[in-house]
Amino acid sequence: MREQQTGRLVLRVVVADDNPVVRAGLTALLDGREEVRVVAEASDGREAREMTRRHRPDLVLLDVRMPGMDGLTALPDLVPLAPVLMLTYSGESETVREALRRGAGGYLVHGEFTADQLVAAVRDVVAGRAHLTPTAATAVVGELRGDALRSALAHAERSPEANAPHNSRERLSQVQSLVGQLGSPLSAREAEIMDLIATGLNNHQIAAACFISEKTVKNHINRIFAKLHCTTRAEATAKWLGTAPDTTPPSREVG
């Protein structure tokens, strides 16, 4: 049950981390904000589960690596009870992907966010909006690109015309477009922002992840759209990931 304080909704949070110094720091930081209150702390996944069942918070801040029951193991039990935001030093791609697959609503890596951005992430995840810091976002984009590449390769292998020389060259070109973005017209910063767009982040979240203003994000997106010759985020993502339909007219055989 959400509380009200001076006319504002207060988000109730459980903090789960095996390091007592980290727990105390997070609790002090969040309790210092009018819109957030820490209702319980936990030192492992099992205790996080117990505290979540007891207090029914609006969100659980959950570490990945903890003794006893770790965060990934606890996730399936926690997500039916409350949204979960991973907050950890573990930025390995597979760990990020597994946390999101198990239902985490966001993933923050220590050192990649400010106090204000942490509070914004709490609000986002409670509202059902994903929130990822750059390391986590990169892991998600890597998986999307991998899926697109595997799909293209599988399609090429299934095609009855795959052995024809001209079709083999076309398939090779399609696959290379997925992984060979060295020739991309985008600058390094634009490519970074395009990666974040591909994960589904909005302008506010991209600004937080890149430590720039939303106005700067909009300017970058306008340039990205112009360079990729598109008008929507969905179209830009499809082109960036190499999943846009081929609009090239088929060649005609002569003779």
C-alpha positions as CSV (number, residue, x, y, z in Angstrom):
1,M,0.0,0.0,0.0
2,R,1.5,3.3,-1.0
3,E,1.7,6.0,1.6
4,Q,0.9,9.7,1.2
5,Q,3.1,12.5,2.6
6,T,2.2,16.2,2.3
7,G,-0.2,15.3,-0.5
8,R,2.4,13.2,-2.5
9,L,2.5,9.5,-3.0
10,V,5.5,7.9,-1.3
11,L,7.1,4.9,-2.9
12,R,7.9,2.1,-0.4
13,V,11.1,0.2,-1.2
14,V,12.9,-2.9,0.1
15,V,16.7,-2.8,-0.2
16,A,18.4,-6.1,-0.6
17,D,22.3,-6.3,-0.6
18,D,24.7,-8.4,1.4
19,N,27.0,-5.5,2.0
20,P,25.8,-3.6,5.1
21,V,27.6,-0.5,4.1
22,V,25.9,-0.4,0.7
23,R,22.5,-1.1,2.3
24,A,23.0,1.7,4.8
25,G,24.1,4.1,2.0
26,L,21.2,3.3,-0.2
27,T,18.7,3.6,2.7
28,A,20.1,7.0,3.7
29,L,20.1,8.2,0.1
30,L,16.5,7.1,-0.6
31,D,15.1,8.1,2.8
32,G,16.5,11.5,2.2
33,R,13.9,12.0,-0.6
34,E,10.3,13.0,0.2
35,E,8.9,10.6,-2.5
36,V,10.7,7.4,-1.3
37,R,10.8,5.5,1.9
38,V,12.8,2.3,2.7
39,V,10.5,0.0,4.6
40,A,12.9,-2.9,5.1
41,E,16.4,-4.1,4.4
42,A,17.6,-7.7,3.5
43,S,21.0,-9.3,3.3
44,D,20.2,-12.1,0.8
45,G,17.5,-13.3,-1.6
46,R,15.6,-15.4,1.0
47,E,15.3,-12.4,3.4
48,A,14.4,-10.2,0.5
49,R,11.5,-12.5,-0.3
50,E,10.4,-12.6,3.3
51,M,10.5,-8.8,3.7
52,T,8.7,-8.3,0.4
53,R,5.9,-10.6,1.4
54,R,5.6,-8.9,4.8
55,H,5.7,-5.3,3.7
56,R,4.3,-5.4,0.1
57,P,6.6,-2.6,-1.1
58,D,6.2,-0.7,-4.4
59,L,9.7,-1.8,-5.5
60,V,12.6,-4.1,-4.5
61,L,16.2,-2.9,-5.0
62,L,18.0,-6.2,-5.5
63,D,21.7,-7.1,-5.7
64,V,22.8,-10.0,-7.9
65,R,25.5,-11.8,-5.9
66,M,24.6,-12.5,-2.3
67,P,25.4,-15.5,-0.1
68,G,22.7,-18.1,0.5
69,M,20.0,-17.2,-2.1
70,D,21.4,-14.8,-4.7
71,G,19.4,-12.2,-6.5
72,L,18.8,-14.2,-9.7
73,T,17.5,-17.1,-7.8
74,A,15.1,-14.9,-5.8
75,L,13.8,-13.0,-8.8
76,P,11.0,-15.5,-9.9
77,D,9.5,-15.3,-6.4
78,L,9.8,-11.6,-6.1
79,V,8.5,-10.3,-9.4
80,P,4.9,-11.5,-8.7
81,L,5.0,-9.5,-5.5
82,A,6.6,-6.2,-6.6
83,P,8.6,-4.7,-9.4
84,V,12.3,-5.4,-9.1
85,L,15.2,-3.1,-10.0
86,M,18.6,-4.8,-10.0
87,L,21.3,-2.6,-8.5
88,T,24.7,-4.3,-8.5
89,Y,28.3,-4.2,-9.4
90,S,27.8,-7.1,-11.8
91,G,27.7,-5.9,-15.3
92,E,28.4,-9.1,-17.2
93,S,26.2,-9.4,-20.3
94,E,24.8,-12.8,-19.5
95,T,23.9,-11.8,-15.9
96,V,22.1,-8.7,-17.3
97,R,20.2,-10.7,-19.8
98,E,19.3,-13.4,-17.3
99,A,18.0,-10.9,-14.8
100,L,15.8,-9.3,-17.5
101,R,14.6,-12.7,-18.7
102,R,13.6,-13.5,-15.1
103,G,11.4,-10.4,-14.8
104,A,13.6,-7.6,-13.5
105,G,12.1,-4.2,-14.5
106,G,15.5,-2.5,-14.7
107,Y,19.2,-3.0,-14.2
108,L,21.6,-0.4,-12.7
109,V,25.4,-0.9,-12.5
110,H,27.1,0.9,-9.6
111,G,29.2,3.9,-10.8
112,E,26.9,4.6,-13.8
113,F,24.3,6.7,-12.2
114,T,23.8,9.6,-9.8
115,A,21.6,9.9,-6.8
116,D,18.9,11.7,-8.8
117,Q,19.1,9.1,-11.6
118,L,18.6,6.3,-9.0
119,V,15.4,7.9,-7.8
120,A,14.3,8.5,-11.4
121,A,15.0,4.8,-12.0
122,V,12.8,3.8,-9.0
123,R,10.0,5.9,-10.3
124,D,10.3,4.5,-13.9
125,V,10.3,0.9,-12.8
126,V,7.4,1.3,-10.5
127,A,5.5,2.9,-13.4
128,G,6.4,0.0,-15.7
129,R,9.1,1.7,-17.7
130,A,12.4,-0.2,-18.1
131,H,15.5,1.6,-16.8
132,L,19.0,0.5,-17.8
133,T,22.4,2.1,-17.3
134,P,24.8,2.0,-20.3
135,T,26.4,-1.4,-19.5
136,A,23.1,-3.1,-19.1
137,A,21.7,-1.4,-22.3
138,T,24.7,-2.6,-24.3
139,A,24.1,-6.1,-23.1
140,V,20.5,-6.0,-24.3
141,V,21.5,-4.5,-27.7
142,G,24.1,-7.2,-28.1
143,E,21.4,-9.9,-27.6
144,L,19.0,-8.1,-30.1
145,R,21.8,-8.0,-32.7
146,G,22.7,-11.6,-32.0
147,D,19.0,-12.7,-32.5
148,A,18.8,-10.7,-35.8
149,L,22.0,-12.3,-37.0
150,R,20.9,-15.8,-36.2
151,S,17.6,-15.2,-37.8
152,A,19.2,-14.0,-41.0
153,L,21.6,-17.0,-41.1
154,A,18.8,-19.4,-40.4
155,H,16.7,-17.8,-43.2
156,A,19.7,-18.1,-45.6
157,E,20.2,-21.8,-44.7
158,R,16.5,-22.6,-45.2
159,S,16.2,-20.8,-48.5
160,P,15.9,-23.3,-51.4
161,E,17.9,-20.8,-53.5
162,A,20.7,-20.4,-51.0
163,N,23.2,-22.3,-53.1
164,A,22.8,-20.0,-56.1
165,P,25.8,-17.8,-56.5
166,H,23.9,-14.5,-56.8
167,N,21.7,-15.4,-53.9
168,S,24.7,-16.4,-51.7
169,R,26.2,-13.0,-52.3
170,E,22.9,-11.3,-51.4
171,R,22.6,-13.3,-48.2
172,L,26.2,-12.5,-47.3
173,S,25.4,-8.8,-47.8
174,Q,22.4,-9.0,-45.5
175,V,24.4,-10.7,-42.8
176,Q,27.2,-8.3,-43.1
177,S,24.8,-5.4,-42.7
178,L,23.9,-6.7,-39.2
179,V,27.4,-6.9,-37.8
180,G,29.4,-4.6,-40.0
181,Q,28.5,-1.2,-38.7
182,L,32.0,0.2,-39.1
183,G,30.7,1.9,-42.2
184,S,27.7,3.4,-40.4
185,P,27.0,7.0,-41.2
186,L,26.4,7.6,-37.5
187,S,29.0,9.2,-35.2
188,A,30.1,7.2,-32.1
189,R,27.7,9.2,-29.9
190,E,24.8,8.7,-32.4
191,A,25.5,5.0,-32.5
192,E,25.4,4.8,-28.7
193,I,22.1,6.6,-28.7
194,M,20.8,4.4,-31.5
195,D,21.7,1.4,-29.5
196,L,19.7,2.7,-26.6
197,I,16.7,3.5,-28.8
198,A,16.8,-0.1,-30.0
199,T,16.4,-1.3,-26.4
200,G,13.1,0.7,-26.1
201,L,14.4,3.5,-23.9
202,N,12.6,6.9,-24.1
203,N,14.4,10.2,-24.4
204,H,14.4,10.8,-20.6
205,Q,16.0,7.4,-20.0
206,I,18.6,7.9,-22.8
207,A,19.5,11.3,-21.3
208,A,20.0,9.7,-17.9
209,A,22.1,6.9,-19.3
210,C,24.3,9.2,-21.4
211,F,24.5,12.1,-18.9
212,I,23.2,14.6,-21.4
213,S,20.0,16.7,-21.6
214,E,16.8,15.6,-23.3
215,K,17.2,18.4,-25.8
216,T,20.6,17.1,-26.8
217,V,19.1,13.6,-27.1
218,K,16.4,15.0,-29.5
219,N,19.0,16.8,-31.6
220,H,21.0,13.5,-31.9
221,I,17.8,11.6,-32.8
222,N,16.9,14.1,-35.5
223,R,20.4,13.6,-37.0
224,I,20.1,9.9,-36.8
225,F,16.7,9.9,-38.6
226,A,18.2,12.0,-41.3
227,K,21.3,9.8,-41.8
228,L,19.3,6.5,-41.7
229,H,16.5,8.0,-44.0
230,C,13.7,7.2,-41.6
231,T,11.0,9.0,-39.7
232,T,10.2,6.8,-36.7
233,R,12.0,5.0,-33.9
234,A,10.7,1.7,-35.1
235,E,11.9,2.2,-38.6
236,A,15.3,3.4,-37.3
237,T,15.6,0.3,-35.0
238,A,14.8,-2.0,-37.9
239,K,17.4,-0.5,-40.1
240,W,20.0,-0.4,-37.3
241,L,19.5,-4.1,-36.4
242,G,19.3,-5.1,-40.0
243,T,15.7,-6.4,-39.7
244,A,14.1,-3.9,-42.1
245,P,12.4,-5.5,-45.1
246,D,14.4,-5.5,-48.3
247,T,12.7,-3.0,-50.7
248,T,15.1,-3.6,-53.6
249,P,13.2,-4.8,-56.7
250,P,14.1,-8.3,-57.8
251,S,16.4,-8.5,-60.8
252,R,15.1,-9.9,-64.1
253,E,16.8,-12.7,-65.9
254,V,17.6,-12.1,-69.5
255,G,17.4,-14.9,-72.1
